[in-house]
Amino acid sequence: MVKQQMKTMDNHHTKKIKRSSRADRISNLPSHIIDKILICLPIKEAVKTSVLSTKWRFNWRYLSKLVFDGTLIQTSGNPSTENRSITKPFFDMYKVLLLHRGSIFHFSLRIPTLNIYPEINQLMLYLSEKDVQEIMFKVFSCSTSVPSYLFSCVTLRSLDLSICKFKAPSAFQGFVKLISLRFEAVHFETDVFETFISKCPLLERLSIIGCDNTSSLHIDIPYLKFFHFMGRSSSICFRKTSQHLSTVIFDGYNAGPSTYEPTKLLECAPVIKHLHLGPGYVDWLLYGTMWRKLSLGCLRVVEVPRLCFGFTDTVSSVLYLIVSAPNLEKLDIGFLMSMDDIQPLAPELLKVEDLLDNALKKLRVVNLRLSHRKEVKSDLEFIKFILAESVVLEKMSIRPAFGTVAKILKQILRLQRSSKKAEILFLDP
């Protein structure tokens, strides 16, 4: 009887252990999975997991990605005070870094101001000794300079700087492993940018968004694959022919007539596959003089999010760009409403048979956003042109404006299509 009771108790204990084991499956996950779970938590919450169990006590100390933002870094008292003592939250950041034992792959610092935290420079020195590979730095103060010890992080492969003042030390030898570089609202001193770029020989991705003293750029980056520029520009050119540049994005507004023609720039990057032109840079196409001779054989995607049909010359330039790309596969265009006193697009503008021998023969996907004009004739003429010339078209997505759905729906469905597989999708206004 006693043996039976002991056996029953043992079975009960075994089942309890099994149930407990099943209930805590997460603790038995591989370390790289636990790392990914902790990375999704705010840093404070990730550290708190150390109290869950002995298994979790040290997991956070091996996080490969550390993000310090406003949830941890907060100033005590008036930020403008002359007292520059380190606040408790800042001490917390020190503790996290000093107790950290693993490699730090990614480090993000996004805080309201850096003026009262001069000690952050020492943290950058610490990171340089941890062989950090990615740094995101955003301090919300254009008067704050990037910490000088940032330039000691020679193992960097990705750097993202926002809202700060940029000046590299005179002894800086370069980021020889840097692949991705992004600047947003960064203030450069004159000529600093190009000097710095020349010391990043392996750079593949470059984004310049709303920065100072970058209106005139002469770029010599042999391995560049992705280039994104947003802002006003008077001169952008590639000093040497780039055999790797496949994606070019121009947003914002250029500064008017310039010394560089779009045709010359595209000739310097003959392998471009994806071209995005913001509203100001659509007008920039007008400065080209070689469209009929230019062949963009590698171009696969063209995006023109804001095209005004009221300006005939601009539409003509975009059309010549499209038909100069015989292998174009995707077209994304958004139509703007023109002023009442502007002459609407003439249908004969779309009759460019002399350029259509090989144009639009590989176009498969078209996305269109129609204007808010009451008169939709120009929009219909453009859609008619695309449907008639695109022999392998698979999908055309149309997002009409409010109040034009009923008017344009019936007319589009009546248009002839060269492609038997062409599907027309109407999206919500």
C-alpha positions as a Markdown table, in Angstrom:
| # | Residue | x | y | z |
|---|---|---|---|---|
| 1 | Met | 0.0 | 0.0 | 0.0 |
| 2 | Val | 2.8 | 2.4 | 1.0 |
| 3 | Lys | 4.7 | 1.5 | -2.2 |
| 4 | Gln | 1.6 | 2.2 | -4.2 |
| 5 | Gln | 1.3 | 5.6 | -2.6 |
| 6 | Met | 5.0 | 6.4 | -3.2 |
| 7 | Lys | 4.6 | 5.3 | -6.8 |
| 8 | Thr | 1.6 | 7.5 | -7.2 |
| 9 | Met | 3.4 | 10.5 | -5.7 |
| 10 | Asp | 6.4 | 9.9 | -8.0 |
| 11 | Asn | 4.2 | 9.8 | -11.1 |
| 12 | His | 2.5 | 13.0 | -9.9 |
| 13 | His | 5.8 | 14.7 | -9.4 |
| 14 | Thr | 7.1 | 13.5 | -12.9 |
| 15 | Lys | 3.9 | 14.8 | -14.6 |
| 16 | Lys | 4.3 | 18.1 | -12.7 |
| 17 | Ile | 7.9 | 18.5 | -14.0 |
| 18 | Lys | 6.8 | 17.6 | -17.5 |
| 19 | Arg | 3.9 | 20.2 | -17.3 |
| 20 | Ser | 6.4 | 22.8 | -16.0 |
| 21 | Ser | 8.8 | 22.0 | -18.8 |
| 22 | Arg | 6.1 | 22.3 | -21.4 |
| 23 | Ala | 4.9 | 25.6 | -19.9 |
| 24 | Asp | 8.4 | 27.1 | -20.2 |
| 25 | Arg | 9.2 | 26.1 | -23.7 |
| 26 | Ile | 10.6 | 29.6 | -24.4 |
| 27 | Ser | 13.6 | 29.1 | -22.0 |
| 28 | Asn | 14.7 | 26.1 | -24.0 |
| 29 | Leu | 14.9 | 27.9 | -27.3 |
| 30 | Pro | 18.2 | 28.3 | -29.1 |
| 31 | Ser | 20.2 | 31.3 | -27.9 |
| 32 | His | 19.9 | 33.2 | -31.2 |
| 33 | Ile | 16.1 | 32.9 | -31.0 |
| 34 | Ile | 16.1 | 34.3 | -27.4 |
| 35 | Asp | 18.4 | 37.1 | -28.6 |
| 36 | Lys | 15.8 | 38.0 | -31.3 |
| 37 | Ile | 13.0 | 38.0 | -28.7 |
| 38 | Leu | 14.9 | 40.3 | -26.3 |
| 39 | Ile | 15.9 | 42.6 | -29.2 |
| 40 | Cys | 12.1 | 43.3 | -29.7 |
| 41 | Leu | 11.8 | 44.6 | -26.2 |
| 42 | Pro | 12.7 | 48.0 | -24.9 |
| 43 | Ile | 16.1 | 47.8 | -23.3 |
| 44 | Lys | 14.7 | 48.3 | -19.8 |
| 45 | Glu | 12.3 | 45.4 | -20.2 |
| 46 | Ala | 15.0 | 43.2 | -21.7 |
| 47 | Val | 17.2 | 43.7 | -18.6 |
| 48 | Lys | 14.2 | 42.9 | -16.3 |
| 49 | Thr | 14.0 | 39.4 | -17.8 |
| 50 | Ser | 17.1 | 38.6 | -15.6 |
| 51 | Val | 14.7 | 38.0 | -12.6 |
| 52 | Leu | 12.6 | 35.4 | -14.4 |
| 53 | Ser | 14.9 | 32.5 | -13.6 |
| 54 | Thr | 18.5 | 31.4 | -13.4 |
| 55 | Lys | 18.4 | 30.6 | -17.1 |
| 56 | Trp | 17.4 | 34.2 | -17.9 |
| 57 | Arg | 19.8 | 35.9 | -15.5 |
| 58 | Phe | 22.5 | 36.6 | -18.1 |
| 59 | Asn | 20.6 | 36.4 | -21.4 |
| 60 | Trp | 20.3 | 40.1 | -21.8 |
| 61 | Arg | 24.1 | 40.6 | -21.3 |
| 62 | Tyr | 24.7 | 39.0 | -24.7 |
| 63 | Leu | 22.2 | 41.1 | -26.7 |
| 64 | Ser | 23.7 | 41.7 | -30.2 |
| 65 | Lys | 21.5 | 44.9 | -30.6 |
| 66 | Leu | 21.2 | 47.7 | -28.1 |
| 67 | Val | 18.8 | 50.6 | -28.6 |
| 68 | Phe | 18.8 | 53.6 | -26.2 |
| 69 | Asp | 16.0 | 56.0 | -26.8 |
| 70 | Gly | 13.7 | 58.4 | -24.9 |
| 71 | Thr | 12.3 | 55.5 | -22.8 |
| 72 | Leu | 15.7 | 55.3 | -21.0 |
| 73 | Ile | 17.5 | 58.5 | -21.6 |
| 74 | Gln | 15.7 | 61.4 | -19.9 |
| 75 | Thr | 17.1 | 64.6 | -18.5 |
| 76 | Ser | 16.4 | 65.6 | -14.9 |
| 77 | Gly | 15.4 | 69.2 | -14.4 |
| 78 | Asn | 15.8 | 72.0 | -17.0 |
| 79 | Pro | 17.8 | 70.8 | -20.0 |
| 80 | Ser | 19.3 | 74.3 | -20.4 |
| 81 | Thr | 20.8 | 74.3 | -16.9 |
| 82 | Glu | 24.5 | 74.6 | -16.5 |
| 83 | Asn | 24.6 | 71.5 | -14.3 |
| 84 | Arg | 25.9 | 68.8 | -16.6 |
| 85 | Ser | 25.9 | 65.9 | -14.1 |
| 86 | Ile | 25.0 | 62.5 | -15.4 |
| 87 | Thr | 21.4 | 61.7 | -14.6 |
| 88 | Lys | 20.3 | 58.3 | -13.2 |
| 89 | Pro | 19.0 | 57.1 | -16.6 |
| 90 | Phe | 22.3 | 57.9 | -18.1 |
| 91 | Phe | 24.0 | 55.9 | -15.4 |
| 92 | Asp | 21.7 | 53.1 | -16.3 |
| 93 | Met | 23.0 | 53.1 | -19.9 |
| 94 | Tyr | 26.5 | 53.0 | -18.5 |
| 95 | Lys | 25.6 | 50.0 | -16.4 |
| 96 | Val | 24.1 | 48.1 | -19.4 |
| 97 | Leu | 27.2 | 48.7 | -21.4 |
| 98 | Leu | 29.7 | 47.8 | -18.6 |
| 99 | Leu | 27.8 | 44.6 | -17.8 |
| 100 | His | 27.4 | 43.6 | -21.4 |
| 101 | Arg | 29.6 | 40.6 | -22.3 |
| 102 | Gly | 28.8 | 39.6 | -25.9 |
| 103 | Ser | 29.5 | 41.3 | -29.2 |
| 104 | Ile | 27.5 | 44.4 | -30.1 |
| 105 | Phe | 26.4 | 44.2 | -33.7 |
| 106 | His | 24.1 | 47.2 | -33.7 |
| 107 | Phe | 24.0 | 50.2 | -31.4 |
| 108 | Ser | 21.3 | 52.9 | -31.6 |
| 109 | Leu | 21.2 | 56.2 | -29.7 |
| 110 | Arg | 18.1 | 58.4 | -30.1 |
| 111 | Ile | 17.9 | 61.1 | -27.4 |
| 112 | Pro | 16.3 | 64.6 | -27.3 |
| 113 | Thr | 19.6 | 66.4 | -26.8 |
| 114 | Leu | 23.3 | 65.6 | -26.4 |
| 115 | Asn | 24.5 | 68.9 | -24.9 |
| 116 | Ile | 24.3 | 67.7 | -21.3 |
| 117 | Tyr | 25.9 | 64.4 | -22.1 |
| 118 | Pro | 29.5 | 65.0 | -23.1 |
| 119 | Glu | 30.3 | 61.6 | -21.6 |
| 120 | Ile | 28.7 | 59.9 | -24.7 |
| 121 | Asn | 32.0 | 60.4 | -26.4 |
| 122 | Gln | 33.6 | 57.9 | -24.0 |
| 123 | Leu | 30.8 | 55.4 | -24.8 |
| 124 | Met | 31.7 | 55.7 | -28.4 |
| 125 | Leu | 35.3 | 54.7 | -27.5 |
| 126 | Tyr | 33.9 | 51.7 | -25.6 |
| 127 | Leu | 31.9 | 50.7 | -28.7 |
| 128 | Ser | 35.0 | 50.9 | -30.9 |
| 129 | Glu | 36.6 | 48.3 | -28.6 |
| 130 | Lys | 33.6 | 46.0 | -29.0 |
| 131 | Asp | 34.0 | 46.0 | -32.8 |
| 132 | Val | 30.5 | 47.4 | -33.4 |
| 133 | Gln | 29.3 | 47.0 | -37.0 |
| 134 | Glu | 26.1 | 49.2 | -37.1 |
| 135 | Ile | 25.5 | 52.6 | -35.4 |
| 136 | Met | 22.4 | 54.8 | -35.6 |
| 137 | Phe | 22.9 | 58.2 | -34.0 |
| 138 | Lys | 20.1 | 60.8 | -33.6 |
| 139 | Val | 20.2 | 63.6 | -31.1 |
| 140 | Phe | 17.6 | 66.1 | -32.3 |
| 141 | Ser | 20.1 | 69.0 | -32.2 |
| 142 | Cys | 21.7 | 70.5 | -35.3 |
| 143 | Ser | 24.3 | 72.3 | -33.2 |
| 144 | Thr | 25.6 | 69.1 | -31.6 |
| 145 | Ser | 28.6 | 67.6 | -33.3 |
| 146 | Val | 29.0 | 63.9 | -33.8 |
| 147 | Pro | 31.2 | 62.5 | -31.0 |
| 148 | Ser | 34.8 | 62.3 | -32.2 |
| 149 | Tyr | 35.3 | 58.8 | -30.9 |
| 150 | Leu | 32.7 | 57.6 | -33.4 |
| 151 | Phe | 35.4 | 57.8 | -36.0 |
| 152 | Ser | 37.4 | 55.2 | -34.0 |
| 153 | Cys | 34.8 | 52.6 | -34.8 |
| 154 | Val | 36.8 | 51.3 | -37.7 |
| 155 | Thr | 34.8 | 48.0 | -38.0 |
| 156 | Leu | 31.6 | 49.9 | -39.0 |
| 157 | Arg | 29.6 | 48.5 | -41.9 |
| 158 | Ser | 26.5 | 50.7 | -41.5 |
| 159 | Leu | 26.2 | 54.3 | -40.2 |
| 160 | Asp | 23.0 | 56.3 | -39.8 |
| 161 | Leu | 23.3 | 59.9 | -38.6 |
| 162 | Ser | 20.4 | 62.3 | -38.1 |
| 163 | Ile | 20.0 | 65.9 | -37.0 |
| 164 | Cys | 23.5 | 66.7 | -36.0 |
| 165 | Lys | 26.7 | 68.6 | -37.0 |
| 166 | Phe | 29.2 | 66.6 | -38.9 |
| 167 | Lys | 32.9 | 67.1 | -38.9 |
| 168 | Ala | 35.5 | 64.3 | -39.1 |
| 169 | Pro | 38.8 | 64.7 | -37.2 |
| 170 | Ser | 41.8 | 65.6 | -39.3 |
| 171 | Ala | 43.5 | 62.3 | -38.4 |
| 172 | Phe | 40.6 | 60.2 | -39.6 |
| 173 | Gln | 41.8 | 57.5 | -41.9 |
| 174 | Gly | 38.4 | 56.3 | -43.1 |
| 175 | Phe | 35.8 | 53.6 | -42.7 |
| 176 | Val | 37.4 | 51.0 | -44.9 |
| 177 | Lys | 34.6 | 48.4 | -44.2 |
| 178 | Leu | 31.6 | 50.8 | -44.4 |
| 179 | Ile | 28.9 | 49.5 | -46.9 |
| 180 | Ser | 25.8 | 51.6 | -45.9 |
| 181 | Leu | 25.7 | 55.3 | -45.1 |
| 182 | Arg | 22.7 | 57.4 | -44.4 |
| 183 | Phe | 22.6 | 61.2 | -43.5 |
| 184 | Glu | 19.4 | 63.0 | -42.6 |
| 185 | Ala | 19.2 | 66.7 | -41.7 |
| 186 | Val | 22.9 | 66.7 | -41.1 |
| 187 | His | 24.9 | 70.0 | -41.3 |
| 188 | Phe | 28.1 | 69.7 | -43.2 |
| 189 | Glu | 30.8 | 72.3 | -43.4 |
| 190 | Thr | 31.8 | 73.2 | -46.9 |
| 191 | Asp | 33.7 | 70.5 | -48.8 |
| 192 | Val | 33.6 | 68.1 | -45.8 |
| 193 | Phe | 31.2 | 65.7 | -47.4 |
| 194 | Glu | 33.2 | 64.7 | -50.4 |
| 195 | Thr | 36.4 | 64.4 | -48.4 |
| 196 | Phe | 34.7 | 62.0 | -46.0 |
| 197 | Ile | 33.1 | 59.9 | -48.8 |
| 198 | Ser | 36.5 | 59.5 | -50.5 |
| 199 | Lys | 37.6 | 57.6 | -47.3 |
| 200 | Cys | 34.8 | 55.0 | -47.6 |
| 201 | Pro | 36.1 | 52.9 | -50.5 |
| 202 | Leu | 33.6 | 50.0 | -50.2 |
| 203 | Leu | 30.4 | 52.0 | -49.9 |
| 204 | Glu | 27.4 | 50.4 | -51.6 |
| 205 | Arg | 24.4 | 52.4 | -50.3 |
| 206 | Leu | 24.3 | 56.2 | -49.8 |
| 207 | Ser | 21.3 | 58.3 | -48.7 |
| 208 | Ile | 21.4 | 62.1 | -48.3 |
| 209 | Ile | 18.1 | 63.5 | -47.0 |
| 210 | Gly | 17.6 | 67.2 | -46.3 |
| 211 | Cys | 21.3 | 68.0 | -45.5 |
| 212 | Asp | 23.2 | 71.3 | -45.7 |
| 213 | Asn | 26.0 | 72.0 | -48.1 |
| 214 | Thr | 25.2 | 69.1 | -50.4 |
| 215 | Ser | 23.6 | 71.0 | -53.3 |
| 216 | Ser | 26.7 | 70.4 | -55.4 |
| 217 | Leu | 27.9 | 66.8 | -55.3 |
| 218 | His | 30.6 | 65.1 | -57.4 |
| 219 | Ile | 30.6 | 61.5 | -56.4 |
| 220 | Asp | 33.4 | 59.0 | -57.0 |
| 221 | Ile | 32.3 | 55.8 | -55.3 |
| 222 | Pro | 33.3 | 52.7 | -57.4 |
| 223 | Tyr | 31.0 | 50.1 | -55.7 |
| 224 | Leu | 27.9 | 52.2 | -55.2 |
| 225 | Lys | 24.7 | 50.3 | -55.8 |
| 226 | Phe | 22.0 | 52.5 | -54.2 |
| 227 | Phe | 21.8 | 56.3 | -54.2 |
| 228 | His | 19.0 | 58.3 | -52.6 |
| 229 | Phe | 19.1 | 62.1 | -52.6 |
| 230 | Met | 16.4 | 64.3 | -51.2 |
| 231 | Gly | 16.7 | 68.1 | -51.2 |
| 232 | Arg | 17.7 | 71.0 | -53.5 |
| 233 | Ser | 20.5 | 70.4 | -55.9 |
| 234 | Ser | 22.3 | 72.4 | -58.4 |
| 235 | Ser | 24.8 | 69.8 | -59.5 |
| 236 | Ile | 25.0 | 66.1 | -59.0 |
| 237 | Cys | 27.4 | 64.0 | -61.1 |
| 238 | Phe | 29.3 | 60.8 | -61.0 |
| 239 | Arg | 33.0 | 61.5 | -61.9 |
| 240 | Lys | 33.5 | 58.0 | -63.3 |
| 241 | Thr | 31.2 | 55.6 | -65.1 |
| 242 | Ser | 29.6 | 53.4 | -62.4 |
| 243 | Gln | 29.1 | 49.8 | -63.3 |
| 244 | His | 27.2 | 48.9 | -60.1 |
| 245 | Leu | 24.7 | 51.7 | -59.5 |
| 246 | Ser | 21.3 | 50.0 | -59.9 |
| 247 | Thr | 18.9 | 52.2 | -57.9 |
| 248 | Val | 18.7 | 56.0 | -58.1 |
| 249 | Ile | 16.1 | 57.9 | -56.1 |
| 250 | Phe | 15.7 | 61.7 | -56.5 |
| 251 | Asp | 13.2 | 63.3 | -54.2 |
| 252 | Gly | 12.3 | 66.9 | -53.3 |
| 253 | Tyr | 13.0 | 69.9 | -55.6 |
| 254 | Asn | 16.1 | 70.7 | -57.5 |
| 255 | Ala | 17.5 | 74.2 | -57.7 |
| 256 | Gly | 16.6 | 74.9 | -61.3 |
| 257 | Pro | 18.9 | 74.9 | -64.4 |
| 258 | Ser | 22.2 | 73.3 | -63.6 |
| 259 | Thr | 25.4 | 72.2 | -65.2 |
| 260 | Tyr | 24.4 | 68.5 | -65.3 |
| 261 | Glu | 21.9 | 67.1 | -67.7 |
| 262 | Pro | 19.9 | 64.0 | -66.8 |
| 263 | Thr | 21.1 | 62.3 | -70.0 |
| 264 | Lys | 24.7 | 62.8 | -69.0 |
| 265 | Leu | 24.1 | 61.5 | -65.5 |
| 266 | Leu | 22.3 | 58.4 | -66.8 |
| 267 | Glu | 25.1 | 57.8 | -69.2 |
| 268 | Cys | 27.5 | 57.7 | -66.2 |
| 269 | Ala | 25.3 | 55.0 | -64.6 |
| 270 | Pro | 24.4 | 52.7 | -67.5 |
| 271 | Val | 23.3 | 49.8 | -65.3 |
| 272 | Ile | 20.4 | 51.6 | -63.4 |
| 273 | Lys | 17.5 | 49.2 | -62.9 |
| 274 | His | 15.3 | 51.3 | -60.6 |
| 275 | Leu | 14.8 | 55.1 | -61.2 |
| 276 | His | 12.6 | 57.2 | -58.9 |
| 277 | Leu | 12.0 | 60.9 | -59.8 |
| 278 | Gly | 10.3 | 63.3 | -57.3 |
| 279 | Pro | 8.3 | 66.3 | -58.6 |
| 280 | Gly | 11.2 | 68.7 | -58.9 |
| 281 | Tyr | 13.3 | 66.2 | -60.7 |
| 282 | Val | 10.6 | 65.5 | -63.3 |
| 283 | Asp | 11.1 | 69.1 | -64.4 |
| 284 | Trp | 14.9 | 68.3 | -64.4 |
| 285 | Leu | 14.3 | 66.0 | -67.3 |
| 286 | Leu | 13.6 | 69.0 | -69.5 |
| 287 | Tyr | 17.3 | 69.8 | -69.5 |
| 288 | Gly | 18.1 | 66.6 | -71.4 |
| 289 | Thr | 18.9 | 66.9 | -75.1 |
| 290 | Met | 19.7 | 63.3 | -76.1 |
| 291 | Trp | 16.6 | 61.3 | -75.2 |
| 292 | Arg | 16.2 | 59.9 | -78.7 |
| 293 | Lys | 19.7 | 58.6 | -78.7 |
| 294 | Leu | 19.8 | 57.4 | -75.1 |
| 295 | Ser | 19.3 | 53.6 | -74.5 |
| 296 | Leu | 18.5 | 52.6 | -70.9 |
| 297 | Gly | 18.6 | 48.8 | -71.6 |
| 298 | Cys | 19.0 | 47.9 | -67.9 |
| 299 | Leu | 16.1 | 50.0 | -66.6 |
| 300 | Arg | 13.4 | 47.8 | -65.1 |
| 301 | Val | 11.4 | 50.1 | -62.8 |
| 302 | Val | 10.4 | 53.8 | -63.2 |
| 303 | Glu | 8.5 | 55.7 | -60.5 |
| 304 | Val | 7.1 | 59.2 | -61.0 |
| 305 | Pro | 4.8 | 59.8 | -58.0 |
| 306 | Arg | 3.8 | 63.3 | -59.0 |
| 307 | Leu | 3.4 | 64.1 | -62.7 |
| 308 | Cys | 1.3 | 67.1 | -63.8 |
| 309 | Phe | -0.4 | 66.5 | -67.1 |
| 310 | Gly | -1.0 | 70.2 | -67.5 |
| 311 | Phe | 2.7 | 70.7 | -68.4 |
| 312 | Thr | 3.0 | 69.2 | -71.9 |
| 313 | Asp | 6.8 | 69.5 | -72.0 |
| 314 | Thr | 7.2 | 67.6 | -68.7 |
| 315 | Val | 4.9 | 64.8 | -69.8 |
| 316 | Ser | 6.8 | 64.5 | -73.1 |
| 317 | Ser | 10.1 | 64.1 | -71.3 |
| 318 | Val | 8.7 | 61.4 | -69.1 |
| 319 | Leu | 7.3 | 59.6 | -72.1 |
| 320 | Tyr | 10.7 | 59.7 | -73.9 |
| 321 | Leu | 12.3 | 58.4 | -70.7 |
| 322 | Ile | 9.8 | 55.4 | -70.6 |
| 323 | Val | 10.3 | 54.5 | -74.3 |
| 324 | Ser | 14.1 | 54.7 | -73.9 |
| 325 | Ala | 13.9 | 51.7 | -71.6 |
| 326 | Pro | 13.1 | 48.7 | -73.8 |
| 327 | Asn | 13.2 | 46.3 | -70.9 |
| 328 | Leu | 11.0 | 48.2 | -68.6 |
| 329 | Glu | 8.9 | 45.9 | -66.4 |
| 330 | Lys | 7.2 | 48.1 | -63.8 |
| 331 | Leu | 5.8 | 51.7 | -64.1 |
| 332 | Asp | 4.4 | 53.7 | -61.2 |
| 333 | Ile | 2.9 | 57.1 | -61.9 |
| 334 | Gly | 0.8 | 59.5 | -59.9 |
| 335 | Phe | -1.1 | 62.3 | -61.7 |
| 336 | Leu | -1.4 | 65.8 | -60.3 |
| 337 | Met | -4.3 | 68.1 | -60.8 |
| 338 | Ser | -3.3 | 71.0 | -63.2 |
| 339 | Met | -4.5 | 74.6 | -63.0 |
| 340 | Asp | -7.6 | 75.6 | -64.9 |
| 341 | Asp | -5.7 | 78.0 | -67.1 |
| 342 | Ile | -3.2 | 75.3 | -68.3 |
| 343 | Gln | -3.8 | 73.6 | -71.6 |
| 344 | Pro | -4.7 | 70.0 | -71.0 |
| 345 | Leu | -2.6 | 67.2 | -72.4 |
| 346 | Ala | -3.0 | 66.8 | -76.1 |
| 347 | Pro | -3.8 | 63.2 | -77.2 |
| 348 | Glu | -1.4 | 63.4 | -80.1 |
| 349 | Leu | 1.4 | 63.8 | -77.6 |
| 350 | Leu | 1.1 | 60.1 | -76.9 |
| 351 | Lys | 1.5 | 59.1 | -80.5 |
| 352 | Val | 5.2 | 58.4 | -80.5 |
| 353 | Glu | 5.2 | 55.5 | -83.0 |
| 354 | Asp | 8.7 | 56.4 | -84.2 |
| 355 | Leu | 10.0 | 55.5 | -80.7 |
| 356 | Leu | 7.8 | 52.4 | -80.1 |
| 357 | Asp | 9.7 | 49.7 | -82.0 |
| 358 | Asn | 10.9 | 48.1 | -78.8 |
| 359 | Ala | 9.2 | 50.2 | -76.1 |
| 360 | Leu | 6.7 | 48.7 | -73.5 |
| 361 | Lys | 7.1 | 45.2 | -74.9 |
| 362 | Lys | 8.2 | 43.9 | -71.5 |
| 363 | Leu | 6.0 | 46.0 | -69.3 |
| 364 | Arg | 4.1 | 43.7 | -66.8 |
| 365 | Val | 3.0 | 45.9 | -63.9 |
| 366 | Val | 1.5 | 49.4 | -64.0 |
| 367 | Asn | 0.4 | 51.4 | -60.9 |
| 368 | Leu | -1.6 | 54.6 | -61.6 |
| 369 | Arg | -3.0 | 57.2 | -59.2 |
| 370 | Leu | -5.4 | 59.5 | -61.0 |
| 371 | Ser | -5.7 | 63.3 | -60.4 |
| 372 | His | -8.6 | 65.2 | -58.8 |
| 373 | Arg | -9.5 | 67.0 | -62.0 |
| 374 | Lys | -13.1 | 67.0 | -63.2 |
| 375 | Glu | -11.8 | 66.5 | -66.7 |
| 376 | Val | -10.2 | 63.0 | -67.0 |
| 377 | Lys | -9.6 | 62.9 | -70.7 |
| 378 | Ser | -5.9 | 63.2 | -70.4 |
| 379 | Asp | -5.8 | 60.4 | -67.8 |
| 380 | Leu | -7.8 | 58.1 | -70.1 |
| 381 | Glu | -5.6 | 58.9 | -73.1 |
| 382 | Phe | -2.5 | 57.8 | -71.1 |
| 383 | Ile | -4.2 | 54.6 | -69.9 |
| 384 | Lys | -5.3 | 53.9 | -73.5 |
| 385 | Phe | -1.7 | 54.4 | -74.6 |
| 386 | Ile | -0.3 | 51.9 | -72.0 |
| 387 | Leu | -3.0 | 49.2 | -72.7 |
| 388 | Ala | -2.4 | 49.5 | -76.4 |
| 389 | Glu | 1.4 | 49.2 | -76.4 |
| 390 | Ser | 2.0 | 46.8 | -73.5 |
| 391 | Val | 1.7 | 43.3 | -75.1 |
| 392 | Val | 2.7 | 41.3 | -72.0 |
| 393 | Leu | 0.9 | 43.5 | -69.3 |
| 394 | Glu | -0.3 | 41.4 | -66.4 |
| 395 | Lys | -1.7 | 43.9 | -63.9 |
| 396 | Met | -2.7 | 47.6 | -64.0 |
| 397 | Ser | -3.7 | 49.0 | -60.6 |
| 398 | Ile | -5.7 | 52.3 | -60.8 |
| 399 | Arg | -6.5 | 54.4 | -57.8 |
| 400 | Pro | -9.1 | 57.0 | -58.9 |
| 401 | Ala | -9.7 | 60.3 | -57.1 |
| 402 | Phe | -12.9 | 60.9 | -55.1 |
| 403 | Gly | -15.8 | 61.8 | -57.3 |
| 404 | Thr | -14.3 | 60.3 | -60.5 |
| 405 | Val | -14.8 | 56.6 | -60.0 |
| 406 | Ala | -18.1 | 56.2 | -61.8 |
| 407 | Lys | -17.1 | 58.5 | -64.6 |
| 408 | Ile | -13.8 | 56.8 | -65.4 |
| 409 | Leu | -14.6 | 53.1 | -64.6 |
| 410 | Lys | -16.9 | 52.4 | -67.6 |
| 411 | Gln | -14.6 | 54.1 | -70.0 |
| 412 | Ile | -11.5 | 52.2 | -68.9 |
| 413 | Leu | -13.2 | 48.9 | -69.1 |
| 414 | Arg | -14.1 | 49.6 | -72.8 |
| 415 | Leu | -10.5 | 50.2 | -73.8 |
| 416 | Gln | -8.8 | 47.6 | -75.9 |
| 417 | Arg | -5.9 | 45.7 | -74.4 |
| 418 | Ser | -2.9 | 44.2 | -76.4 |
| 419 | Ser | -2.3 | 41.7 | -73.6 |
| 420 | Lys | -4.8 | 39.0 | -73.1 |
| 421 | Lys | -3.5 | 38.5 | -69.6 |
| 422 | Ala | -4.0 | 42.1 | -68.5 |
| 423 | Glu | -6.0 | 42.5 | -65.3 |
| 424 | Ile | -7.3 | 45.9 | -64.3 |
| 425 | Leu | -7.7 | 46.5 | -60.5 |
| 426 | Phe | -9.6 | 49.5 | -59.2 |
| 427 | Leu | -8.4 | 50.5 | -55.7 |
| 428 | Asp | -10.3 | 52.6 | -53.2 |
| 429 | Pro | -9.9 | 56.4 | -53.7 |
